[in-house]
């Protein structure tokens, strides 16, 4: 088993099938992009900023409350939301339509928890 190969066994394609999800990024704790599904083109510089920001945010939440950090949700000005989930020493960030605020966030989070749980049991 190569270091990190269990990550690739996680079926990330299921995440893109969740209603409302536009794109997602999977990064390690240092902010290195490991996997992405992004609608549209990004510049390499922007991608690096995205991955570093995801890691910085995730690491902050892990430091503040490691046992209670299930996910963080942020509403963006363009009516999308960013949800960041811890996964071992890595972070999954999902960009989704904000739509019906809380009910949508909770539904998306529950579906992602199920997908991540499958990945940890392989």
C-alpha positions as CSV (number, residue, x, y, z in Angstrom):
1,X,0.0,0.0,0.0
2,X,1.6,3.2,-1.1
3,X,1.3,6.2,1.2
4,X,-2.1,7.8,0.6
5,X,-3.4,5.1,-1.8
6,X,-6.4,4.5,0.4
7,X,-7.5,8.0,-0.5
8,X,-7.7,7.1,-4.2
9,X,-9.8,4.1,-3.3
10,X,-12.5,6.4,-2.0
11,X,-15.1,6.8,-4.7
12,X,-15.1,10.6,-5.2
13,X,-17.3,10.3,-8.3
14,X,-20.2,9.8,-5.8
15,X,-19.6,13.3,-4.5
16,X,-20.2,14.9,-7.9
17,X,-23.5,13.1,-8.1
18,X,-24.9,14.8,-5.0
19,X,-27.6,17.3,-6.0
20,X,-26.3,20.9,-5.7
21,X,-22.6,20.0,-5.7
22,X,-20.6,22.0,-8.3
23,X,-17.1,21.0,-7.6
24,X,-14.8,19.6,-4.9
25,X,-11.2,19.5,-3.9
26,X,-9.3,17.0,-1.8
27,X,-6.1,18.3,-0.2
28,X,-3.6,17.2,2.4
29,X,-2.9,19.1,5.6
30,X,-0.1,21.0,3.9
31,X,-2.4,22.3,1.2
32,X,-1.2,20.0,-1.6
33,X,-4.0,19.2,-4.1
34,X,-4.5,15.4,-4.2
35,X,-7.7,15.2,-6.3
36,X,-10.2,17.7,-7.8
37,X,-13.4,17.9,-9.7
38,X,-13.9,21.4,-10.9
39,X,-16.3,22.8,-13.4
40,X,-14.4,25.3,-15.5
41,X,-10.8,26.2,-15.8
42,X,-8.6,27.5,-13.1
43,X,-5.1,28.9,-13.3
44,X,-2.4,27.0,-11.6
45,X,-1.8,29.9,-9.3
46,X,-5.5,30.0,-8.3
47,X,-5.5,26.3,-7.7
48,X,-2.6,26.6,-5.3
49,X,-4.3,29.4,-3.4
50,X,-7.5,27.3,-3.2
51,X,-5.7,24.3,-1.8
52,X,-3.7,26.3,0.7
53,X,-6.8,28.1,1.9
54,X,-8.7,24.8,2.4
55,X,-5.8,23.3,4.4
56,X,-5.4,26.5,6.5
57,X,-9.1,26.6,7.3
58,X,-9.3,22.9,8.1
59,X,-6.2,22.9,10.2
60,X,-7.5,25.9,12.2
61,X,-10.8,24.0,13.0
62,X,-8.8,20.8,13.9
63,X,-6.6,22.8,16.3
64,X,-9.6,24.6,17.9
65,X,-11.8,21.5,18.3
66,X,-10.4,18.3,16.9
67,X,-13.1,16.0,18.4
68,X,-16.1,18.2,17.5
69,X,-15.0,19.3,14.0
70,X,-17.4,17.5,11.6
71,X,-17.5,20.1,8.9
72,X,-17.4,23.9,8.4
73,X,-19.8,25.7,6.1
74,X,-19.2,29.2,4.6
75,X,-21.6,31.2,2.4
76,X,-20.1,33.0,-0.5
77,X,-21.3,36.2,-2.2
78,X,-22.1,34.4,-5.4
79,X,-24.8,32.3,-3.6
80,X,-22.6,29.2,-3.3
81,X,-21.4,27.6,-0.2
82,X,-18.1,25.9,0.7
83,X,-18.2,22.9,3.1
84,X,-14.9,21.6,4.5
85,X,-14.7,18.1,6.0
86,X,-11.8,16.5,7.8
87,X,-10.7,13.1,6.5
88,X,-7.8,11.8,8.5
89,X,-5.0,14.3,8.0
90,X,-6.7,15.5,4.8
91,X,-9.6,17.8,3.9
92,X,-12.4,17.6,1.5
93,X,-13.9,20.9,0.3
94,X,-17.2,20.9,-1.5
95,X,-18.6,23.9,-3.5
96,X,-22.4,23.7,-3.6
97,X,-25.4,25.9,-4.5
98,X,-26.6,27.7,-1.4
99,X,-30.3,27.5,-2.5
100,X,-32.4,26.6,0.5
101,X,-29.7,27.2,3.1
102,X,-29.7,24.9,6.1
103,X,-31.8,22.0,4.8
104,X,-29.5,21.8,1.8
105,X,-26.3,22.0,3.8
106,X,-27.4,19.3,6.2
107,X,-28.5,17.0,3.3
108,X,-25.2,17.5,1.4
109,X,-23.2,16.9,4.6
110,X,-25.0,13.7,5.4
111,X,-24.4,12.3,1.9
112,X,-20.7,13.2,2.1
113,X,-20.4,11.6,5.5
114,X,-21.7,8.3,4.0
115,X,-19.2,8.5,1.1
116,X,-16.3,9.3,3.5
117,X,-17.3,6.5,5.8
118,X,-17.1,4.0,2.9
119,X,-13.5,5.2,2.2
120,X,-12.3,4.6,5.7
121,X,-13.5,1.0,5.8
122,X,-11.7,-0.3,2.7
